[in-house]
Amino acid sequence: MAVDEVVLQALIEEKLKPFVKKIDEEAWN
């Protein structure tokens, strides 16, 4: 795997974290 692919994956995960957190909170409520 190329280094830029790893970086891109990390950036995508960082961008998705707020959405995942929101979904988790809504699922528990």
C-alpha positions as CSV (number, residue, x, y, z in Angstrom):
1,M,0.0,0.0,0.0
2,A,1.3,3.4,-0.9
3,V,2.0,6.0,1.8
4,D,-0.4,8.5,0.3
5,E,-3.2,5.8,0.5
6,V,-2.6,5.4,4.2
7,V,-2.7,9.2,4.7
8,L,-5.9,9.5,2.6
9,Q,-7.5,6.7,4.6
10,A,-6.6,8.5,7.9
11,L,-8.0,11.7,6.6
12,I,-11.3,10.0,5.6
13,E,-11.6,8.4,9.0
14,E,-11.0,11.8,10.7
15,K,-13.7,13.4,8.6
16,L,-16.1,10.5,9.4
17,K,-15.5,10.5,13.1
18,P,-18.1,13.3,13.9
19,F,-20.7,11.4,11.8
20,V,-20.0,8.1,13.5
21,K,-20.2,9.7,17.0
22,K,-23.5,11.4,16.1
23,I,-24.9,8.1,14.8
24,D,-23.7,6.2,18.0
25,E,-25.3,8.9,20.2
26,E,-28.6,8.7,18.3
27,A,-28.6,4.9,18.4
28,W,-28.3,4.9,22.2
29,N,-31.0,7.5,22.7
